[in-house]
Amino acid sequence: MADEKVTLKSSTKETNTNKNGKASFTVRESYSNDTSRSITVEEVENGFIVRVEKSYYDKNKNYKWEEKKYISKTNPLEKKVSKQMMSTDTEEIIGSIDSYIKSVTNKISV
């Protein structure tokens, strides 16, 4: 059986501001292989909460859902938000977040 080419079916981006003037940004994507991903960056009092979610079916057709949450003192999407409101390329955003997390954890000595 040949591997099926995975294509992007839909992509949405959303920006919200809560009653305290704090912003949140969300990018959602769904793919032809029934995989969905979303990234949310929420501004809070002392920084940002970053949530990356992925849902998919594994090789045995079992439904899987993964979530990672990060705390950041600075907005990891600041450059992307100022350039084009928000990138819809989740791989680029995840790479940006992962690079930021690695740079922070490399500064922490045990």
C-alpha positions as CSV (number, residue, x, y, z in Angstrom):
1,M,0.0,0.0,0.0
2,A,1.5,3.3,-1.1
3,D,1.7,6.2,1.4
4,E,-1.1,8.7,0.8
5,K,0.0,12.3,0.4
6,V,-1.2,14.4,3.3
7,T,-2.7,17.7,2.4
8,L,-4.0,20.7,4.4
9,K,-7.8,20.7,4.4
10,S,-8.4,23.8,6.4
11,S,-6.6,26.5,8.4
12,T,-8.1,29.1,10.7
13,K,-6.6,31.8,12.8
14,E,-8.3,33.7,15.5
15,T,-7.3,36.7,17.7
16,N,-9.2,37.6,20.8
17,T,-8.9,40.2,23.6
18,N,-10.4,39.5,27.0
19,K,-12.1,42.2,29.2
20,N,-8.7,43.0,30.8
21,G,-7.1,43.8,27.5
22,K,-5.0,40.6,27.3
23,A,-4.7,39.0,23.9
24,S,-4.9,35.4,22.8
25,F,-4.0,34.0,19.4
26,T,-5.0,30.6,18.0
27,V,-4.1,28.8,14.8
28,R,-6.0,25.6,13.9
29,E,-5.2,23.2,11.0
30,S,-6.8,20.0,9.8
31,Y,-5.3,17.6,7.3
32,S,-6.5,14.9,4.9
33,N,-5.3,12.1,7.2
34,D,-7.7,13.1,10.0
35,T,-4.9,14.9,11.9
36,S,-5.7,18.2,13.6
37,R,-3.3,20.7,15.3
38,S,-3.8,23.9,17.1
39,I,-1.5,26.4,18.8
40,T,-2.8,28.9,21.3
41,V,-0.8,31.7,22.9
42,E,-2.6,33.4,25.7
43,E,-1.3,36.6,27.4
44,V,-1.6,36.5,31.2
45,E,-0.6,38.9,34.0
46,N,3.1,37.9,34.1
47,G,3.8,36.4,30.6
48,F,2.2,34.0,28.1
49,I,0.8,30.5,28.2
50,V,1.5,28.5,25.1
51,R,-0.6,25.4,24.3
52,V,0.1,23.0,21.4
53,E,-2.5,20.3,20.8
54,K,-2.5,17.5,18.2
55,S,-5.2,14.8,17.6
56,Y,-4.8,11.9,15.2
57,Y,-5.4,8.2,14.6
58,D,-2.4,5.9,15.1
59,K,-1.5,2.9,12.9
60,N,-4.0,0.7,14.8
61,K,-6.8,3.3,14.2
62,N,-6.9,4.3,17.9
63,Y,-7.7,8.0,18.5
64,K,-4.8,9.9,20.1
65,W,-4.7,13.4,21.6
66,E,-1.5,15.1,22.8
67,E,-1.1,18.4,24.5
68,K,2.0,20.4,25.6
69,K,1.9,23.6,27.6
70,Y,4.6,26.1,28.1
71,I,5.0,29.3,30.1
72,S,6.9,32.1,28.5
73,K,7.9,35.6,29.8
74,T,7.9,37.0,26.3
75,N,5.5,36.4,23.4
76,P,7.1,33.6,21.3
77,L,5.0,34.8,18.3
78,E,5.8,38.5,18.6
79,K,7.8,38.7,15.3
80,K,5.2,36.7,13.5
81,V,2.3,38.6,14.9
82,S,3.8,42.0,14.0
83,K,4.7,40.7,10.5
84,Q,1.4,39.2,9.4
85,M,-0.8,39.0,12.4
86,M,0.0,35.3,12.8
87,S,1.6,32.6,10.6
88,T,-0.7,29.6,9.7
89,D,2.3,27.3,9.4
90,T,2.1,25.3,12.6
91,E,5.5,23.6,12.0
92,E,7.1,27.0,11.9
93,I,5.3,28.2,15.0
94,I,6.1,25.0,16.9
95,G,9.8,25.3,15.8
96,S,9.8,28.9,17.1
97,I,8.4,27.8,20.4
98,D,10.7,24.8,20.7
99,S,13.7,27.0,20.0
100,Y,12.6,29.5,22.6
101,I,12.1,26.7,25.2
102,K,15.5,25.2,24.4
103,S,17.2,28.6,24.8
104,V,15.5,29.1,28.2
105,T,16.2,25.6,29.5
106,N,19.9,25.8,28.3
107,K,20.3,28.8,30.7
108,I,19.1,26.8,33.7
109,S,21.9,25.0,35.4
110,V,21.2,22.2,37.9
